[in-house]
Amino acid sequence: MPETALPGRAGQAARNNVVILDAARHVFLADPKAPISQVAERAGVGISALYRRYASKEVLLSRLCHEGLRTYIAEAEAADEEPDGWTALTGFLGRVVDADVHSLTVHLAGTFTPTEEMGADAHRANELSAALFARARATGRLRKDAVTEDIGMILECCAAIRVDDAERTTELRRRYLAMLVEGLEAGKDRALPGPPPRPGEMNGRWRPS
């Protein structure tokens, strides 16, 4: 049973938490430096009630990003059920883009100290990404000079697309994801310029500034 479907106070608390996290996502994607009071205002809860659940803005940011990481893991695990490796990879990319997970990475990296649990889940996410990439490569449809780390770069490129209308944002992201995925396919004649991203190359931005 989902937490939000629980009866009584437990269910209400879970539903309130969803509202708070939705509000935090909206507020901090617009302005990572916004005060936590803006989250309480948007969520329609008192600041004291918010602080009872999240002791500081850093704790709230950590939880918000961890939820995004868990979404990534869940979609990667779901992709494992797809028998075709290429379809598994491309379907996974589409679902993660629609979930807008990487907007959190782009906007909030360096605003809090990641927890050990987040580190463990990040390691799990990397393992799942590598497995998806290996399966796609086994189909022969993945270009030889592509690397697993390209997945994150593709997702961040799509996350950077944002206009005032949410539906239009989704349309544009799907359009450019299709272009990027086409670039991953084997049979392209031109070599890619520059070396590929290195494992862990982007990790430094998670250190608080």
C-alpha positions in Angstrom: 0.0 0.0 0.0 1.4 3.4 -0.9 2.1 5.7 2.1 -0.4 8.2 0.8 -3.2 5.6 0.9 -2.7 4.8 4.6 -5.7 5.6 6.8 -5.8 8.3 9.5 -2.9 10.5 10.6 -0.3 8.4 8.9 -1.9 8.8 5.5 -2.5 12.5 6.1 1.1 13.0 7.1 2.3 11.2 3.9 0.0 13.3 1.7 1.3 16.5 3.4 4.8 15.4 2.7 4.0 14.9 -1.0 2.6 18.4 -1.1 5.7 19.8 0.6 8.1 18.0 -1.8 6.1 19.2 -4.8 6.2 22.8 -3.5 9.9 22.5 -2.8 10.6 21.2 -6.3 8.8 24.2 -7.8 10.4 26.8 -5.5 14.0 25.5 -5.7 14.0 24.8 -9.4 13.0 28.4 -9.9 15.5 29.7 -7.4 17.9 27.4 -5.4 18.6 30.3 -3.1 14.9 30.8 -2.1 14.2 30.7 1.6 12.4 27.6 3.0 9.5 29.9 4.0 8.5 30.1 0.3 8.1 26.3 0.3 5.8 26.5 3.4 3.8 29.2 1.7 3.3 27.4 -1.5 2.5 24.1 0.3 0.0 25.8 2.4 1.5 24.7 5.7 3.0 26.5 8.6 6.7 27.0 8.8 6.8 25.2 12.1 5.0 22.2 10.6 7.6 22.1 7.8 10.5 22.4 10.2 9.1 19.5 12.2 9.5 17.3 9.2 12.6 18.9 7.7 15.0 20.4 10.3 16.7 22.7 7.7 16.7 23.7 4.1 19.6 21.5 3.4 17.8 18.4 4.7 14.8 19.3 2.5 17.1 19.7 -0.6 18.7 16.4 0.2 15.4 14.6 0.4 14.2 16.3 -2.8 17.2 15.1 -4.8 17.2 11.7 -3.2 13.6 11.2 -4.4 14.7 12.1 -7.9 17.5 9.5 -7.6 15.1 6.9 -6.5 12.8 7.6 -9.5 15.8 7.1 -11.7 16.6 3.8 -10.1 13.0 2.6 -10.3 12.8 3.4 -14.0 16.1 1.7 -14.7 14.9 -1.4 -12.8 11.7 -1.3 -14.8 13.7 -1.2 -18.1 15.3 -4.5 -17.1 11.9 -6.1 -17.9 12.1 -5.1 -21.6 13.6 -7.9 -23.6 15.1 -5.8 -26.3 18.2 -3.9 -25.1 17.9 -0.9 -27.4 14.2 -0.4 -26.6 15.0 -0.8 -22.9 17.6 2.0 -23.1 15.6 4.4 -25.2 12.4 3.8 -23.3 14.2 4.4 -20.0 15.6 7.7 -21.3 12.1 8.9 -22.3 10.6 8.1 -19.0 13.4 9.8 -17.0 13.1 12.9 -19.2 9.4 13.0 -18.6 9.9 12.7 -14.9 12.3 15.7 -15.0 14.7 14.1 -12.7 17.8 15.8 -14.0 16.5 19.3 -13.4 17.2 18.6 -9.8 20.8 17.7 -10.5 21.4 20.7 -12.7 19.9 23.2 -10.3 20.6 21.8 -6.9 24.0 20.1 -7.0 26.3 21.7 -4.5 23.5 23.2 -2.3 23.7 20.4 0.3 25.9 17.6 1.5 24.8 14.2 0.1 24.1 11.5 2.6 25.7 8.1 2.7 22.4 6.6 1.7 22.4 8.9 -1.4 25.9 7.8 -2.2 24.8 4.1 -2.1 21.8 4.8 -4.3 24.0 6.8 -6.7 26.3 3.7 -7.0 23.3 1.5 -7.6 22.1 4.0 -10.3 25.5 3.8 -12.0 25.4 0.0 -12.0 22.0 0.0 -13.6 23.0 2.5 -16.2 26.0 0.5 -17.1 23.9 -2.7 -17.4 21.4 -0.9 -19.7 24.2 0.4 -21.9 25.7 -3.0 -22.1 22.4 -4.5 -23.2 22.0 -1.8 -25.8 25.5 -2.4 -27.1 24.8 -6.1 -27.4 22.0 -5.4 -30.0 24.6 -3.8 -32.3 22.5 -0.6 -32.6 24.7 1.5 -30.3 27.6 3.5 -31.9 31.0 2.2 -30.8 32.3 5.5 -29.5 29.4 6.0 -27.1 30.0 5.5 -23.3 27.8 4.9 -20.4 28.5 8.4 -19.1 26.8 9.8 -22.2 23.5 8.9 -20.6 23.7 11.6 -17.9 24.8 14.2 -20.4 21.9 13.5 -22.7 19.5 13.7 -19.8 20.9 17.0 -18.6 20.7 18.4 -22.1 17.0 17.7 -22.1 16.5 19.0 -18.5 18.0 22.3 -19.7 15.0 22.8 -21.9 12.3 24.8 -20.1 9.6 27.2 -21.2 6.7 28.8 -19.3 4.2 26.2 -20.4 4.8 22.7 -18.8 3.1 20.8 -21.7 5.2 22.6 -24.3 8.3 21.9 -22.2 7.5 18.2 -22.4 7.0 18.4 -26.1 10.3 20.1 -26.7 12.2 17.8 -24.5 10.8 14.7 -26.3 11.7 16.3 -29.6 15.4 16.9 -28.7 15.7 13.6 -26.9 14.7 11.9 -30.2 17.5 13.8 -32.0 20.0 12.8 -29.3 19.0 9.2 -29.3 19.4 9.1 -33.1 22.9 10.3 -32.6 23.6 7.3 -30.3 22.8 4.8 -33.1 25.4 2.9 -34.9 26.1 3.6 -38.5 27.0 7.3 -38.1 29.9 8.2 -40.3 31.4 11.1 -38.4 33.6 10.6 -35.3 32.5 12.6 -32.3 34.7 15.6 -31.5 36.6 15.5 -28.2 37.0 12.7 -25.6 33.9 11.3 -23.9 33.0 12.1 -20.3 35.1 10.3 -17.8 33.6 8.2 -14.9 33.0 10.5 -12.0 34.0 13.6 -13.9 30.8 15.5 -12.9 30.9 14.4 -9.2 32.8 17.5 -8.0 29.7 19.7 -8.3 28.0 17.8 -5.5 30.5 19.3 -3.0 28.8 22.2 -1.2 30.1 25.5 -2.5 
